[in-house]
Amino acid sequence: MNRLKLGIAYDVSSAADLREIVTSLSDDYELVFITPRAADPITQVLKSFGQVIPADIPGGISRAAELSKNYGIDGLVTYSEPMLRLTAELSERMNLRGHDVPTAMRLTNKKYQRESLSAAGLPVPRNAVLSRAEDWPDVVALVGLPAIVKPLRGSGSAMTYPVVSEEDVSRLQRSLFSSGQKLADAADDGYIVEQLMIGRESAPFGDYVSVECRTVAGYTSLYAITGTFPLAAPFREPGQFWPCHLPASEQAEIFELARAAVAAMGITDGISHTEVKLTDIGPRIIEVNGRIGGLRADLSLRHGGLDLIREAADIALGVAEKEFRGFPRRRPGATYSYSALPPSDARHLVSISGYGSLLSMRGVDGYRRYYKNGSRLAADGSTDRLDVLFGHAPSLQDIIPSLQGQLAPLAYTFRGEADYVVRALDLPAASFIEMSNAASSKQECGSGHP
C-alpha cells in the first residue's frame, strides 16, 4: 500500500524541531521537504529523511510547485512562521488544503491582521502604521502613550519595544530605521504602533494566555488554553504551562474570542495559536498565528498524549476528523516549559553549568540546550532562549516552588569586558519566582502565621 506523501515547508525557525517532525511523521508518511534556500546547510540533513525541493531554484515558486506535483504530494504543511506565505502560495497552485494567500497575508502582516479583526467587530487597540522615520512623532501622537512598536512582519518579539515616554519616542526615532533593511514585500516594510494593552494583575503567572485550536473544513475546535509565565523586559517569553490557571467560565469566553479571530483570518484548515491579553475590561487579541505555537507540541504530548505535529499533518492531508475527539490521556498536575533568557546586553554565551544533575531531579522531564559554549547571541531584542527545562508539578500551585528548586543549580557565564556569571534564578526572566515568594511570605505574615 502506497503511503501518503506529505510536503513540509521547513526552515530552522520551525516551532517544532526537525527531530520532533521526523519522529512524528516518518513512519506513516513519505516526507518531501520544501526549503527556502538550496544552499542552506540544513538541506543536506533533510535529504537523510526525504526528498528535498528548494524554492529558490530558477523558476522559484512556479518550479517548486511543478516539482511538488511531480512528486505527487497529497498535502502540504509548515511549522514555521516565515514559511507560511510560501506554503499558502504552493497550496493554492496545487489545490491543496491549508491557508490561502490572503489568509497567510493576514496572519503574517500586523496591519492586515488588525484591519481584519476590526472588520469582524472584534476590539483592537488604537494603531497606526509607521513607514518613515520622520512620521514617528505624529504616529505616536495619534496612537497615544503608552504604546508598543513592532515590525509589520516579524516574530519572536524581535524589534519590539515599549514606548512610554517622550525619551523613548526620541530614541526610537533615531534607531528604528537605522539598518536601512528592506523586506521583499513592500507592504511589510515599516512598523505598527499601537496602544499598549495593560494586563490585569495575574501574579504569579503572566497576564496573557494562548489558545491552541484546530480548524477542519471551517469548523474550529479547542485543544487547550495554555498559561504563561510573566514576560521579561521588553517582551520576552520565558515559558508556558498546561492546563491554564483560569476558571472554566473565563476560558470559555476566551475560546469564543479566539474562534471569532480565527474566522476573521479566513482559516479553514489548520492549527492556530492565538495570544490573548487578560485586561480589566476583558480578554483582547494580541495576535493570531497560523501554525503550532512554540513548545506547545511538546506540552500537548507530555500533558495529554496528543501529537500536534501529527494533527497538523493529518489536517493538511485531509484525514483528520472534523471535530476534535479529545486527548488520549490526561496527566495529573501541571506540565510546563521554562527557558532561561540572557540579560538584554549579553552578546556571547561562554558556558552553562549545573545542568548535569537536572534529569535526576523530581519533576524534570528533560532539558535541552540551544547554544554551544562560545556562541554569539542575538542583538535584535528577540526571545533568545538559552535552553529549555521540561517540567511537571503536582498542581498549578506547585509550579513556582518546583521551578525554584530545579533552576537553583543552573548558572550562565557571559562575555563582557570580563566574563561574568549569573545564576538562573538571578536572570531577569526568573524575577517572578522571587516576587511570588515575597508575596507568599507577606500573605503568611498578614494572616498571623509565624
C-alpha positions as CSV (number, residue, x, y, z in Angstrom):
1,M,0.0,0.0,0.0
2,N,1.4,3.4,-1.0
3,R,1.9,5.8,1.8
4,L,0.5,9.4,1.5
5,K,3.1,12.0,0.6
6,L,3.4,14.9,2.9
7,G,5.1,18.1,1.9
8,I,6.7,20.1,4.7
9,A,7.8,23.7,4.1
10,Y,10.7,23.8,6.5
11,D,13.3,26.2,7.8
12,V,15.3,26.4,11.0
13,S,12.8,28.8,12.7
14,S,10.3,26.0,12.9
15,A,8.2,25.8,16.1
16,A,8.8,22.1,16.0
17,D,12.4,21.0,15.5
18,L,13.4,18.5,12.8
19,R,13.8,15.6,15.3
20,E,10.3,16.0,16.5
21,I,8.9,16.3,13.0
22,V,10.7,13.2,11.7
23,T,9.8,11.2,14.8
24,S,6.1,12.1,14.5
25,L,5.7,11.6,10.8
26,S,8.3,9.4,9.1
27,D,6.8,6.0,10.0
28,D,3.5,6.7,8.4
29,Y,4.1,9.3,5.6
30,E,6.6,9.8,2.9
31,L,8.2,13.1,3.5
32,V,9.1,15.8,0.9
33,F,10.7,18.9,2.3
34,I,10.4,22.3,0.6
35,T,13.2,24.6,1.7
36,P,13.7,28.4,1.1
37,R,17.4,28.1,0.2
38,A,19.1,25.4,-1.8
39,A,22.5,26.3,-0.3
40,D,21.3,26.1,3.3
41,P,23.4,23.5,5.3
42,I,20.1,22.1,6.7
43,T,19.3,20.9,3.1
44,Q,21.8,18.1,3.4
45,V,20.4,17.0,6.7
46,L,16.8,17.0,5.2
47,K,17.9,14.6,2.4
48,S,18.5,12.0,5.1
49,F,14.8,11.9,5.8
50,G,13.1,12.5,2.4
51,Q,13.1,14.2,-0.9
52,V,14.1,17.9,-0.9
53,I,12.7,20.7,-3.2
54,P,14.5,24.1,-2.9
55,A,12.2,27.0,-3.6
56,D,15.0,29.4,-4.7
57,I,16.0,27.5,-7.8
58,P,15.5,29.1,-11.3
59,G,11.7,29.4,-11.7
60,G,11.2,30.0,-8.0
61,I,7.7,29.2,-6.7
62,S,6.4,28.0,-10.0
63,R,9.1,25.5,-10.4
64,A,8.8,24.3,-6.8
65,A,5.0,23.8,-7.4
66,E,5.7,21.9,-10.5
67,L,8.2,19.6,-8.8
68,S,5.9,19.1,-5.9
69,K,3.1,18.0,-8.3
70,N,5.6,15.7,-10.0
71,Y,6.4,14.1,-6.6
72,G,2.7,13.5,-6.1
73,I,2.4,15.5,-2.8
74,D,-1.0,14.8,-1.1
75,G,-0.8,17.6,1.4
76,L,1.4,20.5,2.5
77,V,2.1,21.8,6.0
78,T,4.5,24.1,7.7
79,Y,5.5,24.5,11.3
80,S,7.5,27.7,10.6
81,E,6.2,31.3,10.7
82,P,8.4,32.6,7.9
83,M,7.3,29.8,5.6
84,L,3.5,30.5,5.9
85,R,3.3,32.6,2.8
86,L,5.3,30.2,0.7
87,T,3.2,27.3,1.9
88,A,0.0,29.2,1.1
89,E,1.1,30.0,-2.4
90,L,2.2,26.4,-3.1
91,S,-1.1,25.1,-1.7
92,E,-3.1,27.4,-3.9
93,R,-1.2,26.4,-7.0
94,M,-1.6,22.7,-6.2
95,N,-5.2,22.9,-4.9
96,L,-4.3,21.6,-1.5
97,R,-5.8,22.2,1.9
98,G,-4.5,25.0,4.1
99,H,-4.3,28.8,4.3
100,D,-4.9,30.6,1.0
101,V,-2.7,33.5,0.1
102,P,-4.9,36.3,1.6
103,T,-5.2,34.4,4.9
104,A,-1.5,33.9,5.0
105,M,-1.0,37.7,4.5
106,R,-3.4,38.5,7.3
107,L,-1.6,36.0,9.6
108,T,1.8,37.5,8.9
109,N,1.2,41.2,8.4
110,K,0.1,43.0,11.6
111,K,-1.6,45.8,9.7
112,Y,-3.8,43.4,7.7
113,Q,-4.5,41.4,10.8
114,R,-5.7,44.4,12.8
115,E,-7.9,45.5,9.9
116,S,-9.4,42.1,9.6
117,L,-10.1,41.8,13.3
118,S,-11.7,45.2,13.4
119,A,-13.8,44.5,10.3
120,A,-15.1,41.4,12.2
121,G,-16.3,43.6,15.1
122,L,-13.5,42.4,17.5
123,P,-11.9,45.1,19.7
124,V,-8.4,46.1,18.7
125,P,-6.1,48.7,20.3
126,R,-5.7,52.1,18.6
127,N,-3.0,51.7,16.0
128,A,-1.2,53.3,13.0
129,V,1.4,52.2,10.5
130,L,4.9,53.8,10.6
131,S,6.6,53.8,7.2
132,R,9.1,56.7,7.6
133,A,11.2,57.9,10.4
134,E,10.0,61.4,10.1
135,D,6.4,60.3,10.7
136,W,7.3,58.8,14.1
137,P,6.3,61.7,16.4
138,D,2.9,62.2,14.5
139,V,2.1,58.5,14.6
140,V,2.8,58.3,18.4
141,A,0.7,61.4,19.0
142,L,-2.2,59.7,17.1
143,V,-1.9,56.5,19.0
144,G,-1.1,58.0,22.4
145,L,1.2,56.7,25.2
146,P,1.9,54.2,26.5
147,A,2.3,52.4,23.1
148,I,4.1,49.4,21.6
149,V,6.0,49.4,18.3
150,K,6.7,46.2,16.4
151,P,7.6,45.3,12.8
152,L,4.6,44.8,10.4
153,R,6.1,41.4,9.7
154,G,8.1,39.7,12.4
155,S,8.0,37.0,15.1
156,G,9.7,36.2,18.5
157,S,9.3,39.7,19.8
158,A,12.2,40.8,17.6
159,M,12.5,44.6,17.2
160,T,9.5,45.1,19.6
161,Y,9.7,47.9,22.1
162,P,7.6,49.8,24.6
163,V,7.1,53.5,24.1
164,V,6.3,55.0,27.5
165,S,7.9,58.4,27.5
166,E,9.0,61.2,25.1
167,E,12.5,60.0,25.6
168,D,11.5,56.6,24.1
169,V,10.0,58.4,21.2
170,S,13.2,60.4,20.5
171,R,15.5,57.3,21.0
172,L,13.4,55.0,18.7
173,Q,13.1,57.7,16.0
174,R,16.8,57.5,15.6
175,S,17.1,53.7,15.7
176,L,14.1,52.1,14.1
177,F,15.1,52.8,10.5
178,S,18.9,52.9,11.0
179,S,19.5,49.5,9.4
180,G,18.1,50.5,6.0
181,Q,17.0,46.9,5.5
182,K,14.1,46.5,3.0
183,L,11.8,43.5,3.1
184,A,11.0,41.6,-0.1
185,D,7.3,42.6,0.0
186,A,7.0,46.4,0.3
187,A,3.7,46.0,2.2
188,D,5.8,44.5,5.1
189,D,8.2,47.5,5.3
190,G,7.8,49.5,8.4
191,Y,6.2,49.1,11.8
192,I,2.8,49.1,13.5
193,V,2.5,51.4,16.5
194,E,-0.4,50.6,18.8
195,Q,-1.9,51.4,22.1
196,L,-0.2,49.3,24.8
197,M,-2.7,46.9,26.3
198,I,-2.4,46.9,30.1
199,G,-2.8,43.5,31.6
200,R,-4.6,42.9,34.8
201,E,-2.9,41.7,38.0
202,S,-2.2,38.0,37.4
203,A,0.8,37.1,39.6
204,P,2.4,34.7,39.9
205,F,1.6,33.9,36.3
206,G,1.6,36.0,33.1
207,D,-1.2,38.5,32.2
208,Y,-1.8,36.7,28.8
209,V,-2.7,33.2,27.7
210,S,-2.6,31.4,24.4
211,V,-5.4,29.5,22.7
212,E,-4.5,26.3,20.8
213,C,-7.1,25.5,18.2
214,R,-7.7,23.2,15.2
215,T,-9.9,24.1,12.2
216,V,-11.1,21.4,9.8
217,A,-13.4,22.3,6.9
218,G,-14.2,25.6,8.6
219,Y,-15.1,24.1,12.0
220,T,-12.8,25.3,14.9
221,S,-12.3,23.2,18.0
222,L,-10.3,23.9,21.1
223,Y,-7.3,21.9,22.1
224,A,-6.4,23.9,25.2
225,I,-5.8,27.3,26.7
226,T,-2.2,27.5,27.9
227,G,-1.0,29.7,30.7
228,T,2.3,31.7,30.6
229,F,5.0,33.0,32.9
230,P,5.4,36.7,33.2
231,L,7.3,38.4,30.4
232,A,10.9,39.5,30.8
233,A,11.6,43.1,29.5
234,P,10.9,44.2,27.0
235,F,8.5,41.5,25.7
236,R,10.4,38.2,26.1
237,E,8.7,34.9,26.9
238,P,10.3,32.6,29.4
239,G,7.7,29.8,29.4
240,Q,4.3,28.3,29.4
241,F,2.2,25.7,31.2
242,W,-0.7,23.4,30.6
243,P,-3.5,23.4,31.8
244,C,-4.4,27.0,32.2
245,H,-5.0,28.6,35.7
246,L,-8.2,30.5,34.7
247,P,-11.7,29.4,35.7
248,A,-13.7,27.4,33.2
249,S,-16.2,30.2,32.5
250,E,-13.4,32.6,31.6
251,Q,-11.7,30.0,29.4
252,A,-15.0,29.6,27.5
253,E,-15.2,33.3,26.9
254,I,-11.5,33.4,25.7
255,F,-12.1,30.5,23.3
256,E,-15.1,32.2,21.7
257,L,-13.0,35.3,21.2
258,A,-10.2,33.2,19.6
259,R,-12.6,31.3,17.5
260,A,-14.0,34.6,16.1
261,A,-10.5,35.8,15.4
262,V,-9.6,32.6,13.6
263,A,-12.7,33.1,11.4
264,A,-11.7,36.7,10.8
265,M,-8.4,35.5,9.4
266,G,-10.1,33.2,7.0
267,I,-8.6,30.0,8.4
268,T,-10.5,26.9,7.0
269,D,-8.0,24.1,7.6
270,G,-5.0,24.1,10.0
271,I,-3.8,24.6,13.6
272,S,-3.8,28.1,15.1
273,H,-2.1,29.7,18.1
274,T,-3.8,32.8,19.3
275,E,-2.4,35.0,22.1
276,V,-4.9,36.8,24.3
277,K,-4.2,39.6,26.8
278,L,-6.1,39.5,30.1
279,T,-7.2,43.0,30.9
280,D,-9.6,44.6,33.4
281,I,-12.1,45.2,30.5
282,G,-12.0,41.7,29.3
283,P,-9.8,39.5,27.0
284,R,-8.2,41.1,24.0
285,I,-6.5,39.6,21.0
286,I,-2.7,40.2,20.9
287,E,-2.2,38.2,17.7
288,V,-3.3,35.2,15.7
289,N,-0.7,32.8,14.4
290,G,-1.5,30.2,11.7
291,R,0.7,27.4,13.0
292,I,1.6,25.5,16.1
293,G,2.8,27.7,18.9
294,G,6.4,27.4,20.1
295,L,6.8,24.4,22.5
296,R,3.1,23.7,22.5
297,A,3.6,20.5,20.6
298,D,5.8,19.3,23.5
299,L,3.3,20.4,26.2
300,S,0.4,18.7,24.4
301,L,2.4,15.4,24.1
302,R,3.6,15.4,27.7
303,H,0.4,16.5,29.3
304,G,-2.3,15.0,27.1
305,G,-0.6,12.3,24.9
306,L,-1.7,14.2,21.7
307,D,0.8,14.8,18.9
308,L,0.1,18.3,17.5
309,I,2.7,17.8,14.8
310,R,0.8,14.8,13.5
311,E,-2.5,16.6,14.0
312,A,-1.3,19.4,11.7
313,A,-0.2,16.9,9.1
314,D,-3.4,15.0,9.2
315,I,-5.4,18.2,8.7
316,A,-3.3,19.1,5.7
317,L,-3.7,15.6,4.2
318,G,-7.5,15.6,4.7
319,V,-7.5,12.6,7.0
320,A,-8.4,14.4,10.3
321,E,-11.9,14.2,11.7
322,K,-13.9,17.4,11.6
323,E,-14.5,17.6,15.3
324,F,-11.7,17.1,18.0
325,R,-12.4,14.0,20.0
326,G,-10.3,14.8,23.0
327,F,-6.9,13.8,24.4
328,P,-5.8,10.2,24.7
329,R,-4.9,10.8,28.3
330,R,-4.8,13.5,31.0
331,R,-1.7,13.7,33.1
332,P,-2.5,14.8,36.7
333,G,-1.0,18.2,37.8
334,A,0.6,20.8,35.6
335,T,3.1,20.4,32.8
336,Y,5.4,23.3,31.9
337,S,8.4,24.5,29.9
338,Y,10.8,27.2,31.1
339,S,13.7,28.9,29.2
340,A,16.5,31.0,30.6
341,L,16.8,34.3,28.8
342,P,20.1,36.2,28.8
343,P,20.5,39.7,30.2
344,S,19.4,42.2,27.5
345,D,23.0,43.4,26.9
346,A,24.6,39.9,26.7
347,R,26.1,39.1,23.3
348,H,28.2,35.9,23.9
349,L,27.4,32.8,26.0
350,V,30.6,31.4,27.4
351,S,29.2,28.3,29.2
352,I,26.3,26.8,31.1
353,S,27.0,24.9,34.3
354,G,24.9,22.8,36.7
355,Y,22.6,21.1,34.3
356,G,24.2,17.7,34.8
357,S,22.1,17.0,37.8
358,L,18.7,18.1,36.4
359,L,17.5,14.8,34.9
360,S,17.7,13.1,38.3
361,M,15.6,15.9,40.0
362,R,12.0,15.3,40.8
363,G,9.6,16.8,38.3
364,V,12.1,17.2,35.5
365,D,11.0,15.5,32.2
366,G,14.0,16.8,30.2
367,Y,16.4,19.5,29.4
368,R,17.8,20.9,26.1
369,R,20.5,23.5,25.3
370,Y,20.0,25.8,22.3
371,Y,23.6,27.2,22.3
372,K,27.0,25.7,22.4
373,N,29.7,27.2,24.6
374,G,31.1,30.4,22.9
375,S,28.0,31.1,20.8
376,R,27.0,34.6,19.8
377,L,23.6,35.7,21.0
378,A,21.0,37.7,19.1
379,A,21.1,41.5,19.3
380,D,17.6,42.3,17.9
381,G,15.5,42.1,21.1
382,S,14.1,38.6,20.2
383,T,13.3,35.9,22.7
384,D,16.8,34.4,22.7
385,R,16.2,31.1,24.7
386,L,19.4,29.7,26.1
387,D,17.8,26.4,26.9
388,V,14.5,24.8,27.9
389,L,13.6,22.9,31.0
390,F,10.7,20.5,30.6
391,G,9.0,20.0,33.9
392,H,5.9,18.8,35.7
393,A,4.4,19.7,39.1
394,P,1.7,18.0,41.2
395,S,-0.5,21.1,40.8
396,L,-0.6,24.7,39.4
397,Q,0.3,26.0,42.9
398,D,3.4,23.8,42.9
399,I,4.9,25.1,39.6
400,I,6.8,28.0,41.2
401,P,8.4,26.1,44.1
402,S,9.2,23.3,41.7
403,L,10.9,25.6,39.2
404,Q,12.8,27.3,42.0
405,G,14.4,24.1,43.1
406,Q,15.1,22.9,39.6
407,L,16.7,26.2,38.5
408,A,18.9,26.5,41.6
409,P,21.9,24.6,40.3
410,L,22.0,26.3,36.9
411,A,24.4,29.2,36.1
412,Y,25.4,31.0,32.9
413,T,28.7,32.7,32.1
414,F,28.5,35.6,29.6
415,R,31.3,37.5,28.0
416,G,31.7,41.2,28.7
417,E,34.8,43.3,29.4
418,A,35.4,40.4,31.8
419,D,33.5,37.1,31.9
420,Y,30.6,37.2,34.4
421,V,28.4,34.5,35.9
422,V,24.7,34.8,36.5
423,R,22.6,32.2,38.4
424,A,19.5,31.1,36.6
425,L,17.4,32.4,39.5
426,D,19.0,35.8,39.2
427,L,18.3,36.3,35.5
428,P,15.6,38.9,34.7
429,A,13.3,36.2,33.3
430,A,13.1,34.5,36.7
431,S,12.3,37.5,38.7
432,F,8.7,36.4,39.1
433,I,9.8,33.5,41.2
434,E,11.3,35.8,43.8
435,M,8.3,38.1,43.7
436,S,6.0,35.1,44.2
437,N,7.9,34.0,47.2
438,A,7.8,37.6,48.6
439,A,4.1,37.8,48.1
440,S,3.6,34.4,49.8
441,S,5.6,35.5,52.8
442,K,3.7,38.7,53.1
443,Q,0.4,36.8,53.0
444,E,1.6,34.4,55.7
445,C,2.6,37.3,57.9
446,G,-0.7,39.1,57.4
447,S,-2.7,36.0,58.3
448,G,-0.9,35.6,61.6
449,H,1.4,32.7,60.7
450,P,4.9,32.9,62.0
